[in-house]
């Protein structure tokens, strides 16, 4: 096997794939468990030269699966941190107060903050569609092109996103967002 006999390695994959998959799932890989296991098997194959002669394959493989699962978590954490930082920068741009009327600016700024907190509670696809349509003021076709979705997907996700945003804001004791016109959610632009 150390010499790279593919048929022998294929047999090891067949034998150990179920336990590798259970390990990835139990360690929190979730929906990415299949990818984690595939990456682990590729890394194991590439590292056969460092496999200690006479050692048990299963613990060695499962250690690689564990490392890949931890890498997945670290990558997800870094991605979430990057997204949060990007959101904080975006929030400051979107919530810039109107300086012409201090009273109106205060109310508007408060509403914007509520709206942005509500948007932050949405799923990523819903945040994206709300951002494109209302914060970037893109039409459905532009939103579909930017996100790589069909116009029908944009319409349905926007409808659900607006409904969930209204629910999130109602849950805070507020009314439906004034900043997100309900007619926009149903308009066929």
N, CA, C and O of each residue as an XYZ file, in Angstrom:
756
protein
N       0.825     -1.191      0.000
C       0.000      0.000      0.000
C       0.870      1.256      0.000
O       0.523      2.217     -0.686
N       1.957      1.294      0.718
C       2.781      2.494      0.798
C       3.330      2.885     -0.560
O       3.610      4.060     -0.799
N       3.486      1.936     -1.436
C       4.017      2.224     -2.768
C       2.968      2.920     -3.633
O       3.277      3.363     -4.739
N       1.737      3.021     -3.144
C       0.709      3.748     -3.884
C      -0.165      2.846     -4.728
O      -0.715      3.308     -5.728
N      -0.319      1.585     -4.376
C      -1.192      0.669     -5.097
C      -2.628      1.201     -4.987
O      -3.244      1.155     -3.923
N      -3.125      1.693     -6.084
C      -4.445      2.338     -6.073
C      -5.567      1.373     -5.718
O      -6.517      1.750     -5.032
N      -5.464      0.141     -6.177
C      -6.519     -0.837     -5.879
C      -6.560     -1.144     -4.384
O      -7.641     -1.259     -3.806
N      -5.402     -1.277     -3.757
C      -5.348     -1.525     -2.311
C      -5.903     -0.307     -1.556
O      -6.616     -0.451     -0.564
N      -5.567      0.876     -2.038
C      -6.060      2.081     -1.383
C      -7.575      2.203     -1.560
O      -8.278      2.609     -0.635
N      -8.070      1.859     -2.730
C      -9.516      1.889     -2.963
C     -10.236      0.968     -1.977
O     -11.322      1.301     -1.501
N      -9.654     -0.164     -1.675
C     -10.248     -1.078     -0.702
C     -10.255     -0.458      0.699
O     -11.215     -0.621      1.452
N      -9.180      0.249      1.039
C      -9.142      0.944      2.332
C     -10.220      2.022      2.398
O     -10.855      2.211      3.435
N     -10.419      2.716      1.302
C     -11.465      3.746      1.259
C     -12.822      3.096      1.491
O     -13.602      3.574      2.314
N     -13.113      2.018      0.781
C     -14.401      1.331      0.944
C     -14.584      0.852      2.384
O     -15.682      0.940      2.934
N     -13.538      0.360      2.977
C     -13.617     -0.196      4.325
C     -13.773      0.894      5.387
O     -14.512      0.712      6.356
N     -13.088      2.017      5.213
C     -13.037      3.028      6.279
C     -13.910      4.260      6.028
O     -14.026      5.111      6.909
N     -14.517      4.373      4.862
C     -15.342      5.550      4.562
C     -16.505      5.720      5.549
O     -16.753      6.839      5.998
N     -17.222      4.652      5.899
C     -18.348      4.855      6.832
C     -17.915      5.433      8.187
O     -18.562      6.345      8.702
N     -16.831      4.913      8.765
C     -16.393      5.425     10.061
C     -15.809      6.832      9.918
O     -15.930      7.653     10.827
N     -15.183      7.101      8.786
C     -14.647      8.438      8.555
C     -15.799      9.442      8.457
O     -15.710     10.546      8.993
N     -16.865      9.060      7.777
C     -18.030      9.928      7.638
C     -18.704     10.155      8.992
O     -19.069     11.284      9.319
N     -18.870      9.100      9.774
C     -19.457      9.253     11.118
C     -18.586     10.169     11.974
O     -19.100     11.002     12.722
N     -17.274     10.013     11.862
C     -16.358     10.840     12.646
C     -16.509     12.308     12.270
O     -16.604     13.169     13.144
N     -16.532     12.592     10.980
C     -16.679     13.982     10.524
C     -17.999     14.576     11.021
O     -18.037     15.715     11.484
N     -19.069     13.804     10.923
C     -20.377     14.304     11.370
C     -20.396     14.531     12.874
O     -20.910     15.544     13.349
N     -19.833     13.586     13.624
C     -19.825     13.705     15.080
C     -18.944     14.859     15.551
O     -19.163     15.412     16.629
N     -17.961     15.217     14.753
C     -17.078     16.326     15.119
C     -17.625     17.661     14.631
O     -16.996     18.702     14.822
N     -18.803     17.630     13.997
C     -19.474     18.875     13.656
C     -19.350     19.335     12.213
O     -19.595     20.508     11.931
N     -18.979     18.455     11.288
C     -18.850     18.867      9.892
C     -20.210     19.097      9.240
O     -20.302     19.800      8.233
N     -21.254     18.518      9.798
C     -22.603     18.728      9.288
C     -22.734     18.365      7.820
O     -22.320     17.286      7.395
N     -23.315     19.279      7.047
C     -23.557     19.048      5.625
C     -22.263     18.934      4.829
O     -22.270     18.445      3.699
N     -21.158     19.379      5.408
C     -19.863     19.321      4.719
C     -19.100     18.031      5.007
O     -17.947     17.896      4.596
N     -19.720     17.081      5.707
C     -19.025     15.854      6.110
C     -18.476     15.080      4.916
O     -17.349     14.588      4.974
N     -19.245     14.962      3.840
C     -18.756     14.232      2.665
C     -17.507     14.892      2.085
O     -16.552     14.209      1.716
N     -17.519     16.214      2.009
C     -16.354     16.941      1.488
C     -15.149     16.767      2.400
O     -14.027     16.580      1.927
N     -15.382     16.828      3.709
C     -14.296     16.647      4.669
C     -13.662     15.272      4.500
O     -12.437     15.151      4.483
N     -14.485     14.238      4.376
C     -13.973     12.874      4.230
C     -13.222     12.732      2.912
O     -12.155     12.120      2.867
N     -13.768     13.289      1.852
C     -13.074     13.208      0.566
C     -11.713     13.893      0.653
O     -10.714     13.346      0.186
N     -11.666     15.074      1.241
C     -10.389     15.776      1.398
C      -9.423     14.968      2.266
O      -8.224     14.917      1.992
N      -9.954     14.341      3.311
C      -9.105     13.540      4.191
C      -8.518     12.347      3.442
O      -7.338     12.038      3.608
N      -9.310     11.682      2.635
C      -8.796     10.544      1.873
C      -7.756     10.991      0.849
O      -6.762     10.296      0.636
N      -7.968     12.121      0.225
C      -6.973     12.636     -0.730
C      -5.667     12.947      0.001
O      -4.587     12.576     -0.458
N      -5.774     13.632      1.146
C      -4.568     13.955      1.916
C      -3.883     12.688      2.412
O      -2.655     12.603      2.411
N      -4.660     11.721      2.830
C      -4.064     10.466      3.293
C      -3.313      9.787      2.150
O      -2.205      9.287      2.343
N      -3.907      9.770      0.977
C      -3.253      9.142     -0.175
C      -1.950      9.868     -0.515
O      -0.929      9.240     -0.793
N      -2.005     11.198     -0.488
C      -0.808     11.982     -0.793
C       0.269     11.827      0.268
O       1.447     12.057     -0.002
N      -0.131     11.435      1.483
C       0.813     11.315      2.594
C       1.205      9.875      2.894
O       1.806      9.611      3.935
N       0.882      8.947      2.016
C       1.207      7.543      2.284
C       2.698      7.338      2.546
O       3.075      6.432      3.288
N       3.538      8.162      1.952
C       4.970      8.042      2.178
C       5.365      8.288      3.624
O       6.394      7.787      4.075
N       4.563      9.054      4.360
C       4.879      9.332      5.762
C       4.152      8.391      6.714
O       4.333      8.476      7.929
N       3.332      7.496      6.172
C       2.615      6.531      7.008
C       3.619      5.535      7.586
O       4.389      4.917      6.851
N       3.599      5.390      8.904
C       4.565      4.528      9.591
C       4.252      3.053      9.332
O       3.148      2.580      9.603
N       5.234      2.346      8.809
C       5.114      0.903      8.512
C       4.645      0.155      9.756
O       5.220      0.315     10.833
N       3.621     -0.645      9.612
C       3.111     -1.460     10.714
C       2.084     -0.752     11.579
O       1.479     -1.387     12.443
N       1.867      0.534     11.379
C       0.875      1.275     12.171
C      -0.528      0.970     11.645
O      -0.701      0.542     10.504
N      -1.508      1.197     12.489
C      -2.902      0.974     12.089
C      -3.371      2.142     11.218
O      -3.152      3.306     11.554
N      -4.016      1.817     10.100
C      -4.456      2.830      9.154
C      -5.624      3.657      9.702
O      -5.657      4.877      9.539
N      -6.570      2.992     10.345
C      -7.794      3.660     10.779
C      -7.531      4.854     11.701
O      -8.041      5.938     11.420
N      -6.759      4.713     12.790
C      -6.519      5.883     13.648
C      -5.797      7.012     12.904
O      -6.070      8.189     13.140
N      -4.889      6.652     12.018
C      -4.153      7.648     11.241
C      -5.127      8.425     10.341
O      -5.077      9.652     10.265
N      -6.008      7.686      9.666
C      -6.999      8.314      8.801
C      -7.950      9.193      9.610
O      -8.250     10.317      9.206
N      -8.423      8.691     10.743
C      -9.378      9.452     11.541
C      -8.748     10.713     12.122
O      -9.444     11.707     12.325
N      -7.478     10.693     12.387
C      -6.781     11.895     12.827
C      -6.818     12.942     11.697
O      -7.027     14.129     11.946
N      -6.611     12.481     10.461
C      -6.687     13.390      9.312
C      -8.106     13.935      9.163
O      -8.289     15.124      8.900
N      -9.111     13.072      9.330
C     -10.513     13.516      9.268
C     -10.770     14.575     10.340
O     -11.397     15.600     10.073
N     -10.286     14.321     11.542
C     -10.446     15.292     12.631
C      -9.784     16.619     12.308
O     -10.355     17.681     12.553
N      -8.578     16.558     11.756
C      -7.880     17.793     11.383
C      -8.646     18.551     10.304
O      -8.770     19.774     10.370
N      -9.158     17.829      9.318
C      -9.924     18.479      8.248
C     -11.204     19.110      8.793
O     -11.604     20.188      8.354
N     -11.843     18.436      9.748
C     -13.061     18.994     10.354
C     -12.722     20.257     11.132
O     -13.450     21.246     11.046
N     -11.631     20.241     11.889
C     -11.216     21.444     12.616
C     -10.861     22.570     11.647
O     -11.170     23.734     11.904
N     -10.213     22.223     10.534
C      -9.900     23.236      9.519
C     -11.181     23.863      8.971
O     -11.245     25.070      8.735
N     -12.198     23.026      8.775
C     -13.483     23.522      8.303
C     -14.058     24.538      9.287
O     -14.538     25.598      8.883
N     -14.007     24.212     10.582
C     -14.532     25.118     11.607
C     -13.730     26.421     11.651
O     -14.305     27.504     11.762
N     -12.426     26.314     11.564
C     -11.591     27.523     11.585
C     -11.897     28.397     10.375
O     -12.026     29.615     10.495
N     -12.012     27.766      9.211
C     -12.313     28.529      7.997
C     -13.677     29.201      8.116
O     -13.840     30.353      7.714
N     -14.655     28.487      8.664
C     -15.991     29.063      8.839
C     -15.943     30.226      9.814
O     -16.608     31.241      9.606
N     -15.163     30.087     10.873
C     -15.022     31.171     11.843
C     -14.371     32.399     11.223
O     -14.803     33.526     11.467
N     -13.334     32.181     10.422
C     -12.673     33.305      9.745
C     -13.626     33.963      8.757
O     -13.669     35.189      8.652
N     -14.395     33.143      8.026
C     -15.344     33.684      7.060
C     -16.417     34.507      7.781
O     -16.774     35.597      7.332
N     -16.928     33.986      8.895
C     -17.946     34.718      9.657
C     -17.388     36.032     10.185
O     -18.078     37.052     10.175
N     -16.144     36.011     10.644
C     -15.514     37.243     11.145
C     -15.357     38.259     10.016
O     -15.615     39.447     10.209
N     -14.932     37.794      8.834
C     -14.796     38.702      7.684
C     -16.149     39.285      7.304
O     -16.257     40.475      7.007
N     -17.188     38.442      7.315
C     -18.524     38.923      6.959
C     -19.022     39.942      7.979
O     -19.640     40.940      7.608
N     -18.759     39.697      9.256
C     -19.198     40.621     10.293
C     -18.488     41.964     10.143
O     -19.120     43.015     10.253
N     -17.176     41.936      9.893
C     -16.433     43.184      9.692
C     -16.953     43.938      8.477
O     -17.103     45.159      8.514
N     -17.225     43.211      7.404
C     -17.762     43.855      6.207
C     -19.123     44.474      6.512
O     -19.431     45.572      6.049
N     -19.926     43.769      7.285
C     -21.251     44.275      7.646
C     -21.125     45.537      8.498
O     -21.869     46.496      8.295
N     -20.190     45.544      9.450
C     -20.006     46.725     10.288
C     -19.604     47.938      9.441
O     -20.089     49.047      9.666
N     -18.723     47.719      8.476
C     -18.327     48.822      7.591
C     -19.527     49.286      6.761
O     -19.726     50.486      6.573
N     -20.317     48.345      6.271
C     -21.487     48.683      5.479
C     -22.514     49.412      6.327
O     -23.123     50.380      5.870
N     -22.711     48.959      7.553
C     -23.700     49.576      8.426
C     -23.390     51.056      8.625
O     -24.299     51.886      8.587
N     -22.125     51.397      8.835
C     -21.763     52.808      9.033
C     -22.093     53.635      7.795
O     -22.516     54.785      7.915
N     -21.902     53.060      6.603
C     -22.211     53.792      5.376
C     -23.713     53.993      5.209
O     -24.167     55.069      4.820
N     -24.466     52.958      5.504
C     -25.910     53.004      5.299
C     -26.593     53.879      6.333
O     -27.621     54.490      6.040
N     -26.046     53.952      7.530
C     -26.713     54.684      8.599
C     -26.207     56.114      8.744
O     -26.429     56.735      9.784
N     -25.539     56.647      7.741
C     -25.088     58.036      7.800
C     -26.311     58.942      7.936
O     -27.211     58.895      7.098
N     -26.348     59.759      8.978
C     -27.547     60.571      9.216
C     -27.671     61.717      8.216
O     -26.683     62.222      7.683
N     -28.929     62.109      7.983
C     -29.231     63.284      7.168
C     -29.050     64.496      8.077
O     -29.743     64.631      9.085
N     -28.136     65.359      7.724
C     -27.772     66.474      8.605
C     -28.667     67.711      8.419
O     -28.485     68.696      9.134
N     -29.619     67.688      7.489
C     -30.437     68.873      7.243
C     -31.481     69.102      8.329
O     -31.778     70.250      8.661
N     -32.038     68.041      8.886
C     -33.055     68.166      9.933
C     -32.637     67.270     11.101
O     -32.799     66.052     11.021
N     -32.102     67.843     12.184
C     -31.586     67.028     13.293
C     -32.620     66.073     13.881
O     -32.286     64.932     14.199
N     -33.867     66.513     14.032
C     -34.887     65.637     14.613
C     -35.185     64.471     13.677
O     -35.229     63.320     14.109
N     -35.388     64.765     12.408
C     -35.653     63.714     11.425
C     -34.439     62.800     11.297
O     -34.580     61.587     11.146
N     -33.261     63.382     11.358
C     -32.041     62.581     11.253
C     -31.950     61.596     12.406
O     -31.531     60.455     12.215
N     -32.337     62.023     13.596
C     -32.287     61.154     14.768
C     -33.246     59.978     14.612
O     -32.878     58.835     14.883
N     -34.478     60.254     14.175
C     -35.470     59.196     13.971
C     -35.024     58.273     12.841
O     -35.094     57.050     12.964
N     -34.569     58.864     11.748
C     -34.132     58.074     10.599
C     -32.956     57.180     10.972
O     -32.911     56.011     10.589
N     -32.015     57.728     11.714
C     -30.850     56.936     12.114
C     -31.273     55.770     13.005
O     -30.772     54.656     12.855
N     -32.184     56.024     13.920
C     -32.670     54.955     14.799
C     -33.359     53.862     13.979
O     -33.143     52.674     14.218
N     -34.184     54.263     13.020
C     -34.868     53.289     12.162
C     -33.873     52.488     11.336
O     -34.027     51.277     11.170
N     -32.861     53.158     10.821
C     -31.840     52.460     10.036
C     -31.110     51.427     10.885
O     -30.854     50.310     10.433
N     -30.780     51.800     12.105
C     -30.108     50.854     12.994
C     -30.999     49.637     13.270
O     -30.525     48.501     13.255
N     -32.284     49.880     13.519
C     -33.221     48.775     13.733
C     -33.276     47.874     12.500
O     -33.238     46.647     12.600
N     -33.365     48.515     11.343
C     -33.435     47.765     10.095
C     -32.179     46.911      9.900
O     -32.274     45.736      9.546
N     -31.027     47.491     10.126
C     -29.782     46.743      9.934
C     -29.638     45.608     10.933
O     -29.135     44.538     10.591
N     -30.075     45.831     12.161
C     -30.052     44.738     13.146
C     -30.988     43.617     12.693
O     -30.666     42.437     12.833
N     -32.146     43.994     12.150
C     -33.082     42.991     11.633
C     -32.500     42.226     10.462
O     -32.630     41.004     10.396
N     -31.861     42.926      9.539
C     -31.243     42.270      8.381
C     -30.172     41.291      8.832
O     -30.024     40.219      8.246
N     -29.431     41.646      9.861
C     -28.358     40.780     10.357
C     -28.892     39.453     10.898
O     -28.136     38.487     11.013
N     -30.186     39.392     11.231
C     -30.759     38.145     11.745
C     -31.172     37.189     10.625
O     -31.477     36.024     10.881
N     -31.180     37.682      9.386
C     -31.636     36.876      8.250
C     -30.553     35.913      7.788
O     -29.376     36.089      8.102
N     -30.960     34.899      7.045
C     -30.006     33.985      6.425
C     -29.182     34.749      5.396
O     -29.572     35.831      4.957
N     -28.052     34.184      5.020
C     -27.180     34.864      4.061
C     -27.876     35.174      2.733
O     -27.761     36.299      2.247
N     -28.601     34.214      2.121
C     -29.282     34.556      0.863
C     -30.297     35.685      1.038
O     -30.447     36.525      0.150
N     -30.990     35.711      2.171
C     -31.974     36.760      2.406
C     -31.275     38.104      2.643
O     -31.761     39.139      2.186
N     -30.154     38.096      3.345
C     -29.383     39.333      3.517
C     -28.922     39.854      2.156
O     -28.986     41.052      1.880
N     -28.458     38.929      1.310
C     -27.956     39.333      0.002
C     -29.042     39.978     -0.850
O     -28.815     41.021     -1.464
N     -30.219     39.362     -0.891
C     -31.276     39.886     -1.753
C     -31.809     41.218     -1.214
O     -32.104     42.123     -1.995
N     -31.934     41.345      0.093
C     -32.364     42.618      0.689
C     -31.322     43.690      0.401
O     -31.670     44.813      0.035
N     -30.058     43.355      0.565
C     -28.981     44.318      0.321
C     -28.998     44.790     -1.125
O     -28.920     45.988     -1.395
N     -29.098     43.855     -2.047
C     -29.096     44.225     -3.466
C     -30.286     45.104     -3.820
O     -30.130     46.145     -4.459
N     -31.469     44.686     -3.407
C     -32.685     45.390     -3.840
C     -32.876     46.723     -3.131
O     -33.274     47.700     -3.765
N     -32.598     46.787     -1.814
C     -32.952     47.979     -1.065
C     -31.760     48.838     -0.657
O     -31.876     50.063     -0.617
N     -30.649     48.243     -0.361
C     -29.496     49.052      0.050
C     -28.671     49.498     -1.152
O     -28.130     50.604     -1.168
N     -28.577     48.629     -2.159
C     -27.859     49.000     -3.380
C     -28.803     49.524     -4.454
O     -28.355     50.042     -5.477
N     -30.112     49.390     -4.227
C     -31.151     49.870     -5.137
C     -31.037     49.263     -6.537
O     -31.210     49.955     -7.541
N     -30.743     47.954     -6.590
C     -30.684     47.242     -7.861
C     -32.068     46.715     -8.204
O     -32.846     46.393     -7.305
N     -32.389     46.622     -9.494
C     -33.669     46.032     -9.877
C     -33.525     44.502     -9.867
O     -32.443     43.981     -9.597
N     -34.611     43.794    -10.160
C     -34.586     42.331    -10.100
C     -33.571     41.729    -11.058
O     -32.852     40.797    -10.697
N     -33.508     42.249    -12.268
C     -32.567     41.705    -13.257
C     -31.123     41.909    -12.805
O     -30.296     41.006    -12.932
N     -30.822     43.090    -12.282
C     -29.465     43.359    -11.801
C     -29.129     42.484    -10.599
O     -28.016     41.968    -10.486
N     -30.094     42.322     -9.710
C     -29.900     41.471     -8.534
C     -29.659     40.033     -8.966
O     -28.756     39.371     -8.453
N     -30.461     39.548     -9.906
C     -30.293     38.179    -10.403
C     -28.913     37.995    -11.023
O     -28.254     36.982    -10.785
N     -28.478     38.959    -11.810
C     -27.158     38.860    -12.443
C     -26.047     38.871    -11.399
O     -25.107     38.080    -11.486
N     -26.147     39.760    -10.414
C     -25.116     39.867     -9.383
C     -25.017     38.595     -8.550
O     -23.920     38.117     -8.262
N     -26.166     38.052     -8.167
C     -26.176     36.888     -7.284
C     -26.104     35.564     -8.034
O     -25.901     34.516     -7.420
N     -26.268     35.599     -9.358
C     -26.238     34.365    -10.132
C     -27.487     33.530     -9.950
O     -27.434     32.304    -10.051
N     -28.610     34.177     -9.683
C     -29.890     33.514     -9.482
C     -30.815     33.856    -10.643
O     -30.559     34.796    -11.396
N     -31.885     33.090    -10.781
C     -32.922     33.455    -11.753
C     -33.759     34.583    -11.155
O     -33.739     34.812     -9.945
N     -34.488     35.276    -12.011
C     -35.354     36.352    -11.510
C     -36.431     35.792    -10.588
O     -36.820     36.433     -9.612
N     -36.909     34.588    -10.907
C     -37.914     33.960    -10.045
C     -37.371     33.696     -8.647
O     -38.080     33.871     -7.656
N     -36.125     33.279     -8.571
C     -35.501     33.042     -7.272
C     -35.360     34.351     -6.513
O     -35.599     34.405     -5.307
N     -34.969     35.413     -7.224
C     -34.864     36.729     -6.588
C     -36.224     37.131     -6.011
O     -36.312     37.578     -4.867
N     -37.279     36.969     -6.810
C     -38.620     37.360     -6.353
C     -39.040     36.570     -5.120
O     -39.505     37.148     -4.138
N     -38.879     35.254     -5.169
C     -39.346     34.440     -4.043
C     -38.506     34.683     -2.794
O     -39.048     34.767     -1.692
N     -37.200     34.795     -2.954
C     -36.353     35.040     -1.781
C     -36.582     36.430     -1.217
O     -36.551     36.622     -0.002
N     -36.809     37.393     -2.086
C     -37.076     38.747     -1.611
C     -38.380     38.771     -0.819
O     -38.459     39.391      0.242
N     -39.394     38.098     -1.337
C     -40.685     38.041     -0.635
C     -40.502     37.445      0.762
O     -40.976     38.010      1.748
N     -39.813     36.300      0.842
C     -39.585     35.654      2.143
C     -38.695     36.509      3.040
O     -38.917     36.590      4.249
N     -37.691     37.143      2.446
C     -36.762     37.963      3.242
C     -37.494     39.144      3.870
O     -37.290     39.451      5.044
N     -38.341     39.803      3.093
C     -39.089     40.954      3.616
C     -40.028     40.496      4.725
O     -40.152     41.161      5.754
N     -40.690     39.359      4.514
C     -41.601     38.835      5.541
C     -40.833     38.505      6.823
O     -41.279     38.849      7.918
N     -39.683     37.842      6.690
C     -38.890     37.492      7.878
C     -38.296     38.726      8.543
O     -38.179     38.782      9.767
N     -37.925     39.706      7.743
C     -37.415     40.947      8.302
C     -38.510     41.654      9.104
O     -38.262     42.150     10.202
N     -39.706     41.695      8.554
C     -40.831     42.308      9.274
C     -41.099     41.559     10.576
O     -41.360     42.179     11.607
N     -41.033     40.227     10.531
C     -41.227     39.429     11.745
C     -40.134     39.722     12.761
O     -40.412     39.846     13.954
N     -38.892     39.833     12.298
C     -37.777     40.117     13.204
C     -37.947     41.483     13.852
O     -37.682     41.648     15.042
N     -38.386     42.459     13.070
C     -38.565     43.795     13.611
C     -39.795     43.860     14.517
O     -39.785     44.579     15.516
N     -40.849     43.122     14.183
C     -42.032     43.063     15.044
C     -41.678     42.398     16.367
O     -42.223     42.756     17.411
N     -40.765     41.430     16.324
C     -40.329     40.743     17.538
C     -39.601     41.668     18.487
O     -39.540     41.406     19.688
N     -39.038     42.769     17.953
C     -38.355     43.750     18.793
C     -39.322     44.803     19.321
O     -38.920     45.760     19.983
N     -40.612     44.610     19.015
C     -41.600     45.571     19.470
C     -41.830     46.697     18.483
O     -42.623     47.600     18.747
N     -41.139     46.656     17.332
C     -41.292     47.712     16.336
C     -42.323     47.335     15.307
O     -42.855     46.225     15.302
N     -42.593     48.280     14.441
C     -43.508     48.024     13.337
C     -42.718     47.495     12.161
O     -41.491     47.419     12.215
N     -43.411     47.129     11.100
C     -42.742     46.714      9.879
C     -41.837     47.843      9.423
O     -42.157     49.010      9.645
N     -40.739     47.532      8.803
C     -39.755     48.552      8.464
C     -40.285     49.564      7.452
O     -40.780     49.199      6.385
N     -40.170     50.856      7.815
C     -40.550     51.907      6.875
C     -39.544     51.978      5.739
O     -39.886     52.387      4.629
N     -38.295     51.578      6.011
C     -37.222     51.698      5.030
C     -37.324     50.664      3.923
O     -36.684     50.822      2.883
N     -38.112     49.607      4.114
C     -38.263     48.574      3.111
C     -39.717     48.566      2.682
O     -40.558     47.947      3.334
N     -40.016     49.245      1.596
C     -41.413     49.340      1.171
C     -41.987     47.983      0.807
O     -41.405     47.243      0.015
N     -43.126     47.665      1.387
C     -43.742     46.362      1.114
C     -44.128     46.233     -0.358
O     -44.097     45.128     -0.900
N     -44.483     47.316     -1.007
C     -44.861     47.243     -2.411
C     -43.670     46.792     -3.246
O     -43.854     46.166     -4.290
N     -42.460     47.096     -2.808
C     -41.257     46.675     -3.529
C     -41.141     45.158     -3.560
O     -40.693     44.580     -4.550
N     -41.552     44.515     -2.461
C     -41.407     43.070     -2.385
C     -42.299     42.362     -3.391
O     -42.000     41.246     -3.816
N     -43.388     43.008     -3.770
C     -44.340     42.349     -4.655
C     -44.317     42.919     -6.065
O     -44.986     42.403     -6.961
N     -43.556     43.971     -6.257
C     -43.493     44.616     -7.567
C     -42.751     43.721     -8.539
O     -41.757     43.109     -8.148
N     -43.162     43.619     -9.723
C     -42.533     42.764    -10.726
C     -41.545     43.500    -11.576
O     -41.557     43.332    -12.795
N     -40.662     44.332    -10.980
C     -39.736     45.124    -11.785
C     -38.665     44.317    -12.424
O     -37.818     44.864    -13.130
